[in-house]
Amino acid sequence: MTLRFLNAAEAELFEAAAYYELQVQHLGENFLSIIEEAVGEIVESPKMYPEIENGIRRRLVRRFPYSVLYGLHNAEIVIVAIMHQKQKPRYWLERLS
């Protein structure tokens, strides 16, 4: 399967990493590593994580209050959002159209 990030999801990823890096040196790098690890697990077993809505699956990440939201389309994994667990939980739905 191929992997693709929506532009908005990629922007969320780097905005969150920048925020954490401003809080504590190297914390942003740690955040990126943990997200990379989660995405790698998604690629290995894309159907392992629960479907939450409209064909979108959620992979919770460790240590940070974030989830990787993704959909499966043909032979492609599409990362829809790098979602903070405490902020606007359904904002990403508009990205599905």
GROMACS elastic network, one bead per residue, 0.5 to 0.9 nm:
[ bonds ]
;  ai    aj funct       b0    kb
    1    43     6  0.72770   500
    1    74     6  0.86297   500
    1    76     6  0.52368   500
    1    77     6  0.67239   500
    2    43     6  0.82857   500
    2    75     6  0.64427   500
    2    77     6  0.60928   500
    2    78     6  0.85132   500
    3    43     6  0.76122   500
    3    75     6  0.89109   500
    3    76     6  0.57698   500
    3    78     6  0.60786   500
    3    79     6  0.76297   500
    4    76     6  0.72677   500
    4    77     6  0.62258   500
    4    79     6  0.61280   500
    4    80     6  0.89111   500
    5     8     6  0.80184   500
    5     9     6  0.60998   500
    5    10     6  0.59477   500
    5    70     6  0.88320   500
    5    77     6  0.84101   500
    5    78     6  0.57361   500
    5    80     6  0.65942   500
    5    81     6  0.81726   500
    6     9     6  0.52087   500
    6    10     6  0.63163   500
    6    11     6  0.86810   500
    6    78     6  0.69454   500
    6    79     6  0.60573   500
    6    80     6  0.56748   500
    6    81     6  0.75780   500
    6    95     6  0.85327   500
    7    10     6  0.51300   500
    7    11     6  0.61770   500
    7    12     6  0.86636   500
    7    80     6  0.86699   500
    8    11     6  0.50674   500
    8    12     6  0.62277   500
    8    13     6  0.86943   500
    8    80     6  0.76725   500
    8    81     6  0.71010   500
    8    82     6  0.88637   500
    8    95     6  0.84519   500
    9    12     6  0.50280   500
    9    13     6  0.62337   500
    9    14     6  0.88412   500
    9    68     6  0.89943   500
    9    69     6  0.89644   500
    9    79     6  0.66718   500
    9    80     6  0.56796   500
    9    82     6  0.55538   500
    9    83     6  0.82925   500
   10    13     6  0.50707   500
   10    14     6  0.64591   500
   10    15     6  0.86315   500
   10    79     6  0.84350   500
   10    80     6  0.88266   500
   10    81     6  0.77877   500
   10    82     6  0.76889   500
   11    14     6  0.53461   500
   11    15     6  0.60299   500
   11    16     6  0.85507   500
   11    82     6  0.88633   500
   12    15     6  0.50984   500
   12    16     6  0.60569   500
   12    17     6  0.85004   500
   12    81     6  0.72534   500
   12    82     6  0.59426   500
   12    83     6  0.77183   500
   13    16     6  0.54018   500
   13    17     6  0.62585   500
   13    18     6  0.87115   500
   13    31     6  0.89263   500
   13    32     6  0.76377   500
   13    35     6  0.83638   500
   13    81     6  0.83091   500
   13    82     6  0.58785   500
   13    83     6  0.86895   500
   14    18     6  0.60374   500
   14    19     6  0.85138   500
   14    28     6  0.87257   500
   14    32     6  0.81408   500
   15    18     6  0.51400   500
   15    19     6  0.61897   500
   15    20     6  0.87476   500
   16    19     6  0.50463   500
   16    20     6  0.62594   500
   16    21     6  0.85542   500
   16    28     6  0.75090   500
   16    31     6  0.81084   500
   16    32     6  0.89194   500
   16    82     6  0.87702   500
   16    84     6  0.88891   500
   17    20     6  0.52169   500
   17    21     6  0.60722   500
   17    22     6  0.86805   500
   17    27     6  0.76615   500
   17    29     6  0.68061   500
   17    30     6  0.83758   500
   17    31     6  0.60663   500
   17    32     6  0.63989   500
   18    21     6  0.50337   500
   18    22     6  0.62963   500
   18    23     6  0.88045   500
   18    28     6  0.59117   500
   18    29     6  0.87950   500
   19    22     6  0.52780   500
   19    23     6  0.65723   500
   19    28     6  0.71068   500
   20    23     6  0.50357   500
   20    24     6  0.63796   500
   20    25     6  0.80625   500
   20    26     6  0.81603   500
   20    27     6  0.54752   500
   20    29     6  0.84132   500
   20    30     6  0.89197   500
   20    31     6  0.75698   500
   21    24     6  0.53928   500
   21    25     6  0.53453   500
   21    26     6  0.58629   500
   21    27     6  0.51525   500
   21    29     6  0.71507   500
   21    30     6  0.89280   500
   21    31     6  0.88543   500
   22    25     6  0.67916   500
   22    26     6  0.89381   500
   22    27     6  0.82897   500
   22    28     6  0.78114   500
   23    27     6  0.74828   500
   23    28     6  0.84790   500
   24    27     6  0.54826   500
   24    28     6  0.77879   500
   25    28     6  0.73477   500
   25    29     6  0.84640   500
   26    29     6  0.50761   500
   26    30     6  0.62353   500
   26    31     6  0.86720   500
   27    31     6  0.61439   500
   27    32     6  0.86809   500
   28    32     6  0.63125   500
   28    33     6  0.86787   500
   29    32     6  0.51298   500
   29    33     6  0.62561   500
   29    34     6  0.87198   500
   30    33     6  0.50583   500
   30    34     6  0.62319   500
   30    35     6  0.86516   500
   31    34     6  0.52058   500
   31    35     6  0.62374   500
   31    36     6  0.85654   500
   31    63     6  0.84977   500
   31    64     6  0.74072   500
   32    35     6  0.51280   500
   32    36     6  0.60334   500
   32    37     6  0.85621   500
   33    37     6  0.61338   500
   33    38     6  0.86472   500
   34    37     6  0.50369   500
   34    38     6  0.62478   500
   34    39     6  0.86567   500
   34    61     6  0.70036   500
   34    62     6  0.72050   500
   34    63     6  0.82804   500
   34    64     6  0.86317   500
   35    38     6  0.50242   500
   35    39     6  0.61298   500
   35    40     6  0.85266   500
   35    61     6  0.68860   500
   35    62     6  0.88583   500
   35    66     6  0.88608   500
   35    67     6  0.87267   500
   35    68     6  0.77067   500
   35    82     6  0.86103   500
   36    39     6  0.51107   500
   36    40     6  0.61223   500
   36    41     6  0.87009   500
   37    40     6  0.50634   500
   37    41     6  0.63807   500
   37    42     6  0.87498   500
   37    61     6  0.88329   500
   38    41     6  0.51381   500
   38    42     6  0.63069   500
   38    43     6  0.87792   500
   38    59     6  0.71208   500
   38    60     6  0.79991   500
   38    61     6  0.64142   500
   38    62     6  0.87019   500
   38    68     6  0.76249   500
   39    43     6  0.62549   500
   39    44     6  0.86826   500
   39    59     6  0.84291   500
   39    68     6  0.75549   500
   39    79     6  0.87303   500
   40    43     6  0.51084   500
   40    44     6  0.63005   500
   40    45     6  0.87782   500
   41    44     6  0.50308   500
   41    45     6  0.61884   500
   41    46     6  0.76771   500
   42    45     6  0.52529   500
   42    47     6  0.78756   500
   42    48     6  0.76645   500
   42    49     6  0.78307   500
   42    59     6  0.76062   500
   42    70     6  0.87949   500
   42    77     6  0.84610   500
   43    46     6  0.55179   500
   43    77     6  0.75020   500
   45    48     6  0.54746   500
   45    49     6  0.81216   500
   46    49     6  0.69411   500
   46    57     6  0.87149   500
   46    70     6  0.89930   500
   46    71     6  0.88588   500
   46    72     6  0.77338   500
   46    77     6  0.76722   500
   47    50     6  0.75753   500
   47    51     6  0.85256   500
   47    57     6  0.81621   500
   47    72     6  0.85673   500
   48    57     6  0.89671   500
   48    59     6  0.89766   500
   49    57     6  0.60571   500
   49    58     6  0.60566   500
   49    59     6  0.59163   500
   49    60     6  0.88965   500
   50    56     6  0.83861   500
   50    57     6  0.53406   500
   50    58     6  0.59902   500
   50    59     6  0.76923   500
   51    54     6  0.79486   500
   51    55     6  0.60563   500
   51    56     6  0.54631   500
   51    58     6  0.65046   500
   51    71     6  0.88020   500
   52    55     6  0.71821   500
   52    56     6  0.58609   500
   52    57     6  0.55764   500
   52    58     6  0.66423   500
   53    56     6  0.54003   500
   53    57     6  0.73895   500
   53    93     6  0.88813   500
   54    57     6  0.87789   500
   54    71     6  0.88212   500
   54    93     6  0.85186   500
   54    96     6  0.86095   500
   55    70     6  0.85004   500
   55    71     6  0.60839   500
   55    72     6  0.75471   500
   56    69     6  0.64061   500
   56    70     6  0.54167   500
   56    72     6  0.77095   500
   56    80     6  0.82286   500
   57    68     6  0.81831   500
   57    69     6  0.56222   500
   57    70     6  0.53413   500
   57    71     6  0.60804   500
   57    72     6  0.85252   500
   58    67     6  0.62348   500
   58    68     6  0.57598   500
   58    70     6  0.65979   500
   58    71     6  0.89491   500
   59    66     6  0.87880   500
   59    67     6  0.54659   500
   59    68     6  0.51307   500
   59    69     6  0.65008   500
   59    70     6  0.82577   500
   60    64     6  0.89192   500
   60    65     6  0.80502   500
   60    66     6  0.63175   500
   60    68     6  0.64110   500
   60    69     6  0.86820   500
   60    85     6  0.89896   500
   61    64     6  0.64098   500
   61    65     6  0.72303   500
   61    66     6  0.58932   500
   61    67     6  0.56869   500
   61    68     6  0.73819   500
   62    65     6  0.76901   500
   62    66     6  0.81150   500
   63    66     6  0.86582   500
   64    67     6  0.86693   500
   64    84     6  0.85979   500
   65    83     6  0.84231   500
   65    84     6  0.58351   500
   65    85     6  0.54091   500
   65    86     6  0.75122   500
   66    82     6  0.66343   500
   66    83     6  0.53608   500
   66    85     6  0.53275   500
   66    86     6  0.85378   500
   67    81     6  0.79291   500
   67    82     6  0.58298   500
   67    83     6  0.51875   500
   67    84     6  0.65688   500
   67    85     6  0.67387   500
   68    79     6  0.70632   500
   68    80     6  0.77886   500
   68    81     6  0.60434   500
   68    83     6  0.63644   500
   69    78     6  0.85656   500
   69    79     6  0.59574   500
   69    80     6  0.54952   500
   69    81     6  0.51180   500
   69    82     6  0.63818   500
   69    83     6  0.71248   500
   69    92     6  0.88293   500
   70    77     6  0.66681   500
   70    78     6  0.53610   500
   70    80     6  0.51151   500
   70    81     6  0.70377   500
   71    76     6  0.83037   500
   71    77     6  0.58658   500
   71    78     6  0.52372   500
   71    79     6  0.66274   500
   71    80     6  0.70745   500
   72    75     6  0.72562   500
   72    76     6  0.58571   500
   72    78     6  0.62904   500
   72    79     6  0.89875   500
   73    76     6  0.52019   500
   73    77     6  0.64149   500
   73    78     6  0.72711   500
   74    77     6  0.83396   500
   79    82     6  0.78208   500
   80    92     6  0.71373   500
   80    93     6  0.89713   500
   80    95     6  0.71171   500
   80    96     6  0.79167   500
   81    92     6  0.65536   500
   81    95     6  0.88021   500
   83    86     6  0.86356   500
   83    87     6  0.78736   500
   83    88     6  0.88073   500
   83    89     6  0.76941   500
   83    92     6  0.83120   500
   84    87     6  0.57283   500
   84    88     6  0.82213   500
   84    89     6  0.79125   500
   85    88     6  0.81540   500
   85    89     6  0.67950   500
   86    89     6  0.70695   500
   87    90     6  0.88821   500
   87    91     6  0.87728   500
   88    91     6  0.56635   500
   88    92     6  0.87228   500
   89    92     6  0.77837   500
   90    93     6  0.58608   500
   90    94     6  0.85942   500
   91    94     6  0.66642   500
   91    95     6  0.83399   500
   92    95     6  0.54504   500
   92    96     6  0.74871   500
   93    96     6  0.56321   500
   93    97     6  0.80180   500
   94    97     6  0.62327   500
